[in-house]
Amino acid sequence: MQLVSGQFVDPKLGYSPTHSAAPKIENFASTPQRTETEKTDDELSKKIFNYAKMSGIGLTSALHFWAGIKHLLNFKSNERSSLDEAALNTSKFVLVGQCLFETYQAIKKNRVVEALARFIEPLFLVAESRVEDLGLARGLGLGISQLVGSQEGIYNELAMQKYGVDVKKKDGTQITKGQDLDLNIDAMYKIFKEIALGGFFSGRRFLTGFSIKNIKEKLKLCVKDFNFKSCLDLINPSNGDFITRYTKFLEDSGLKHIRDLFQGDKERDKGHTDAVSGYLMILGSVLGYMGKANKNILYKLGGTLRNLGGAVADVAIFGHPDPGYSISALFLSINTFMDIVQRFIPQKMLNIILPWSNFSMSAYNIGVGLYLHRSSAKTDEGDKIQYHDTDLAGSKEQASKKSEATETPIANDSSVTQQQSLHQVSPPKTPAPTLAQDLDDLRKSAQGQRSSLTTQAA
């Protein structure tokens, strides 16, 4: 070996065997890693915010429910009451607070697209003055958030392939804001392409369980396996906590077949249903706001599309293996149905719209609260609702191996720039010799040189 720039370089390989596995191509090296104190403070702030958020969600659910009851008791009234305003403003305050906190968390992680999506929601929520249009106000920001969430898997793979970053590692390493924007644009294009290539028929990659044959089969199995005793066991508190009883209820009542129907083919649908949900939410909100002033056909069509986007998201939630999520999906589905119906009630019939909308928002807040409560209790990456396996060349494991094999050779020619060395093709990866082996090679080389000099002297 030769000594080049203070390092021993193998002339055959062109790089140091000792350093063959390092450094990797890491454009994120300039991003500081978070300290343990920062991580602890971050976890504490999350716990405090989650407690405040859940308390706020409970309060808004109660206020909307009581406002609905009051309108039923005074059914002839066509005026919004002070309780309506209190429930509306409390919902706006809680939702805006949640969005701003998540915006802050996303910015800390350099997730600029996610931060933008979270920040868009409060802009529409603050300006909204009617409880019946809160869902429409959330549509645009929530739709973008759905897209970001749906492509989490492809985002992670691209981060590994393009930048050598494993974003799932909780070691404080972060990508840059520019890399986040690049990865999201690339991921959005690729997941849209996968959905488009799959089409809308048997080969589709969203709502994969909803074929006529599969629907008939699952309904038959549900009826066949239905057990009335499971309903009694569900309401019996001596059988454990509610999640335990509900889990057993799904298995014994036959509803597990409906959950399987909603879950669909996990090999084809891993994020695609959520992406379609995001598309519908975004399109529906844009159309809805175009006709919101006059309550014309665009308002009804757009609002319905936005709610259909929510219904598609509810399918993905109900199909989650964790039964805790399916409970929230039930309340969210009630909100979706009621929101669609109220959009077609004549605006002069406020005595019907107001109680209907308040009950709808109460169900929505309960569903969101249950979902967030279950999510905050999860810490493992495997507990995510979906993991999107992409159609990229190479699986997640191959991408990881590729990253490990990506190396920066130490050039013999000092004129080679750092940028050129980054794009230089690395030699085939061989097991990296240990330091002891390198020292042993050097010792043998020195002994050989001494032997040669002794022979020449003789």
QUIMO-V172818 format. One record per residue. PHI is phi in radians with two decimals (* if undefined). BURIAL is + if it has 24 or more other C-alpha atoms within 12 Angstrom, else -. Layout:
PHI&BURIAL / PHI&BURIAL
This chain:
*&+ / -1.98&- / -1.58&- / -2.20&- / 0.92&- / 1.41&- / -2.29&- / -1.37&+ / -2.09&+ / -1.33&+ / -1.11&- / -1.33&- / -1.49&- / 1.47&+ / -2.68&+ / -1.42&+ / -1.03&+ / -1.10&+ / -1.87&+ / -1.16&+ / -1.69&+ / -2.74&- / -1.53&- / -1.36&+ / -1.31&+ / -2.24&+ / -1.28&- / -1.65&+ / -1.06&- / -1.35&- / -1.40&- / -1.16&- / -1.49&- / -1.38&- / -1.40&- / -1.10&- / -1.11&- / -1.13&- / -1.12&- / -1.11&- / -1.10&- / -1.15&- / -1.12&- / -1.13&- / -1.12&- / -1.14&- / -1.11&- / -1.11&- / -1.16&+ / -1.06&+ / -1.10&- / -1.12&- / -1.13&+ / -1.13&+ / -1.13&- / -1.13&+ / -1.14&+ / -1.08&+ / -1.15&+ / -1.14&+ / -1.06&+ / -1.17&+ / -1.12&+ / -1.14&+ / -1.13&+ / -1.18&+ / -1.09&+ / -1.13&+ / -1.08&+ / -1.08&+ / -1.20&+ / -1.19&- / -1.22&- / -2.10&- / -1.14&- / -1.37&- / -1.29&- / -1.93&- / -2.04&- / -1.36&+ / -1.64&+ / -1.14&- / -1.19&+ / -1.03&+ / -1.12&+ / -1.12&+ / -1.14&+ / -1.09&+ / -1.17&+ / -1.17&+ / -1.06&+ / -1.09&+ / -1.09&+ / -1.17&+ / -1.16&+ / -1.14&+ / -1.07&+ / -1.10&+ / -1.11&+ / -1.18&+ / -1.13&+ / -1.19&+ / -1.10&+ / -1.08&+ / -1.11&+ / -1.18&+ / -1.12&+ / -1.06&+ / -1.67&+ / 1.12&+ / -1.59&+ / -1.23&+ / -1.19&+ / -1.11&+ / -1.11&+ / -1.09&+ / -1.08&+ / -1.20&+ / -1.36&+ / -1.16&+ / -0.95&+ / -1.04&+ / -1.07&+ / -1.45&+ / -1.14&+ / -1.08&+ / -1.42&- / -1.40&+ / -2.05&- / -2.24&+ / -1.11&+ / -1.23&+ / -1.97&+ / -1.12&+ / -1.10&+ / -1.14&+ / -1.13&+ / -1.46&+ / -1.01&+ / -1.15&+ / -1.12&+ / -1.17&+ / -1.14&+ / -1.13&+ / -1.08&+ / -1.08&+ / -1.10&+ / -1.07&+ / -1.20&+ / -1.18&+ / -1.79&+ / -1.01&+ / -1.13&+ / -1.17&+ / -1.07&+ / -1.12&+ / -1.14&+ / -1.14&+ / -1.07&+ / -1.24&+ / -1.28&+ / -1.53&+ / -2.17&+ / 1.17&+ / -1.92&+ / -1.67&+ / -1.23&+ / -1.42&- / -1.23&- / -1.66&- / -1.87&- / 1.57&+ / -1.26&+ / -2.27&+ / -1.43&+ / -1.54&+ / -1.11&+ / -1.12&- / -1.14&+ / -1.08&+ / -1.09&- / -1.09&- / -1.16&+ / -1.18&+ / -1.09&+ / -1.12&+ / -1.18&+ / -1.07&+ / -1.15&- / -1.21&+ / -1.25&+ / -1.14&+ / -1.11&- / -1.09&+ / -1.15&+ / -1.13&- / -1.19&- / -1.26&- / 1.30&- / -2.03&- / -1.97&- / -1.15&- / -1.64&- / -1.15&+ / -1.93&+ / -2.29&+ / 0.83&+ / -1.20&+ / -1.43&+ / -1.64&+ / -1.73&- / -1.01&- / -1.12&- / -1.21&- / -1.08&- / -1.07&- / -1.12&- / -1.20&+ / -1.16&+ / -1.10&- / -1.14&+ / -1.12&+ / -1.15&- / -1.12&- / -1.60&- / -1.11&- / -2.33&- / -1.14&- / -1.05&- / -1.10&- / -1.18&- / -1.19&- / -1.14&+ / -1.13&+ / -1.63&- / -1.58&- / -1.15&- / -1.28&- / -1.58&- / 1.94&- / -1.24&- / -1.12&- / -1.09&- / -1.11&- / -1.13&+ / -1.19&+ / -1.07&+ / -1.17&+ / -1.09&+ / -1.05&+ / -1.27&+ / -1.50&+ / -1.53&+ / 1.64&+ / -1.20&+ / -1.06&+ / -1.23&+ / -1.19&+ / -1.09&+ / -1.11&+ / -1.07&+ / -1.23&+ / -1.19&+ / 1.23&+ / -1.53&+ / -1.22&+ / -1.33&- / -1.82&+ / -1.96&+ / -2.37&+ / 1.99&+ / -1.21&+ / -1.11&+ / -1.09&+ / -1.14&+ / -1.07&+ / -1.01&+ / -1.11&+ / -1.04&+ / -1.14&+ / -1.10&+ / -1.13&+ / -1.08&+ / -1.11&+ / -1.16&+ / -1.09&+ / -1.14&+ / -1.07&+ / -1.27&+ / -1.15&- / -1.98&- / -1.17&+ / -1.10&- / -1.78&- / 0.96&- / -1.49&- / -1.12&- / -1.13&+ / -1.09&+ / -1.22&+ / -1.15&+ / -1.11&+ / -1.09&+ / -1.16&+ / -1.10&+ / -1.09&+ / -1.22&+ / -1.12&+ / -1.06&+ / -1.13&+ / -1.14&+ / -1.12&+ / -1.13&+ / -1.10&+ / -1.07&+ / -1.12&+ / -1.21&+ / -1.15&+ / -1.41&+ / -1.15&+ / -1.04&+ / -1.36&+ / -1.12&+ / -1.05&+ / -1.27&+ / -1.17&+ / -1.12&+ / -1.12&+ / -1.09&+ / -1.09&+ / -1.19&+ / -1.15&+ / -1.19&+ / -1.06&+ / -1.06&+ / -1.06&+ / -1.08&+ / -1.16&+ / -1.17&+ / -1.14&+ / -1.09&- / -1.14&+ / -1.20&+ / -1.82&+ / -1.41&- / -0.92&- / -1.09&- / -1.28&- / -1.66&- / -1.13&+ / -1.12&+ / -1.70&+ / -1.09&+ / -1.13&+ / -1.14&+ / -1.08&+ / -1.19&+ / -1.17&+ / -1.12&+ / -1.08&+ / -1.20&+ / -1.10&+ / -1.11&+ / -1.08&+ / -1.12&+ / -1.10&+ / -1.07&+ / -1.10&+ / -1.08&+ / -1.11&+ / -1.13&+ / -1.17&+ / -1.11&+ / -1.20&+ / -1.16&- / -1.19&+ / -1.48&- / -1.73&- / -2.15&- / -1.41&- / -1.07&- / -1.23&- / -1.50&- / -1.08&+ / -1.07&+ / -2.38&+ / -2.24&+ / -1.50&+ / -1.54&+ / -1.59&+ / -1.71&+ / -1.17&- / -1.19&- / 1.78&- / -1.43&- / -1.07&+ / -1.17&- / -1.15&- / -1.10&+ / -1.16&+ / -1.13&- / -1.10&+ / -1.13&+ / -1.17&+ / -1.45&+ / -1.35&+ / -2.31&+ / -1.90&+ / -1.13&+ / -1.56&+ / -1.26&+ / -1.26&+ / -1.53&- / -1.18&- / -1.39&- / -1.23&- / -1.38&- / -1.08&- / -1.14&- / -1.14&- / -1.19&+ / -1.17&- / -1.65&- / -1.22&- / -1.27&- / -1.31&+ / -1.20&- / -0.98&- / -1.33&+ / -2.13&- / -1.00&- / -1.22&- / -1.11&- / -1.41&- / -1.07&- / -1.09&- / -1.15&- / -1.08&- / -1.11&- / -1.14&- / -1.08&- / -1.12&- / -1.10&- / -1.12&- / -1.12&- / -1.13&- / -1.09&- / -1.14&- / -1.16&- / -1.11&- / -1.12&- / -1.17&- / -1.17&- / -1.13&- / -1.13&- / -1.15&- / -1.11&- / -1.17&-
